[in-house]
Amino acid sequence: MSFAARLIHNLAIVTPTDDVGEDTDDYGQPIPGVPTIVLVRGLIQPKTTREVALISQGGPALSDHTIFLLPQALSTLAYIRYEPDDGDRFQVVGVRYFNFGRSPHLEVDAKRVLSPALVTS
């Protein structure tokens, strides 16, 4: 089985834009531009058995995961979510590029943010 065939999750990589422009909201804060969204296939796995146990019991508000992706440009400003969006956010913490063997790929360290109180657009 190829590496790409193991990427079973439909994901979206959302990268905020720094194009704020001159528009402001009701509080005078700049309104950010439209983020860039790239649809990809990937595999999301919890880092430890602690996360697996907590997720099966209703889920922690924050947990650590590794996301496997095919090689592509990825910023630590981005977050990854399921497609369609289910409310989970995986904030990119670090990116490791593996370019050896027959399956070059990215291993993305991510922090899962599940609580609605912690999720921001």
NORUR-V822841 format. One record per residue. N is the residue number from 1. PSI is psi in radians with two decimals (999 if undefined). OMEGA is omega in whole degrees, 0 to 359 (none if undefined). BURIAL is b if it has 24 or more other ideal C-beta (glycine too) atoms within 12 Angstrom, else e. Layout:
n	psi	omega	burial
N	PSI	OMEGA	BURIAL
N	PSI	OMEGA	BURIAL
This chain:
n	psi	omega	burial
1	2.30	181	e
2	2.83	179	e
3	-0.76	182	e
4	-0.55	179	e
5	-0.34	179	e
6	-0.15	179	e
7	1.60	192	e
8	-0.12	182	e
9	2.38	171	b
10	2.10	186	e
11	2.82	173	b
12	2.26	174	b
13	2.07	183	b
14	2.07	180	b
15	2.03	179	b
16	2.66	178	e
17	2.63	176	e
18	0.17	178	e
19	1.48	185	e
20	-0.64	181	e
21	-2.82	183	e
22	-0.04	180	e
23	2.49	177	e
24	2.75	178	e
25	-2.99	182	e
26	-0.35	181	e
27	0.10	179	e
28	0.13	180	e
29	2.51	180	e
30	2.49	179	e
31	2.11	181	e
32	2.72	178	e
33	-3.09	181	e
34	2.24	180	e
35	2.76	175	e
36	2.29	179	e
37	2.19	178	e
38	2.17	179	e
39	2.29	183	e
40	2.96	170	b
41	2.48	180	b
42	-3.11	177	b
43	2.12	180	b
44	2.20	179	b
45	2.42	173	b
46	2.57	181	b
47	-0.65	184	e
48	2.95	177	e
49	-0.39	177	e
50	-0.79	180	e
51	-0.68	179	b
52	-0.80	180	e
53	-0.77	182	e
54	-0.67	180	e
55	-0.69	180	b
56	-0.29	180	e
57	0.36	179	e
58	-0.31	172	e
59	2.40	174	e
60	2.79	176	b
61	-0.62	179	e
62	2.41	175	b
63	2.79	183	b
64	2.40	181	b
65	2.80	170	b
66	2.32	179	b
67	2.18	180	b
68	2.25	182	b
69	2.76	170	b
70	2.71	183	b
71	2.35	178	e
72	2.92	177	e
73	2.31	181	e
74	2.25	181	b
75	2.62	175	e
76	-0.06	173	e
77	-0.27	186	e
78	2.84	166	b
79	2.76	182	b
80	2.43	178	b
81	2.84	174	b
82	2.71	175	b
83	1.98	7	e
84	2.78	185	e
85	2.19	178	e
86	0.13	178	e
87	-0.33	177	e
88	2.47	174	b
89	2.35	176	b
90	1.71	182	b
91	2.19	181	b
92	2.18	179	b
93	-0.68	180	b
94	2.75	182	e
95	2.22	175	b
96	2.26	180	e
97	2.11	178	e
98	1.89	183	e
99	0.94	176	e
100	2.76	184	e
101	-2.84	184	e
102	-0.08	185	e
103	1.29	176	e
104	2.43	183	e
105	2.98	174	b
106	2.46	168	b
107	1.97	187	b
108	2.12	172	b
109	2.26	184	b
110	2.64	176	b
111	2.06	180	b
112	2.23	178	b
113	1.98	186	b
114	-0.64	186	b
115	2.28	177	e
116	-0.49	180	e
117	-0.42	182	e
118	-0.30	184	e
119	2.23	174	e
120	2.62	182	e
121	999	none	e
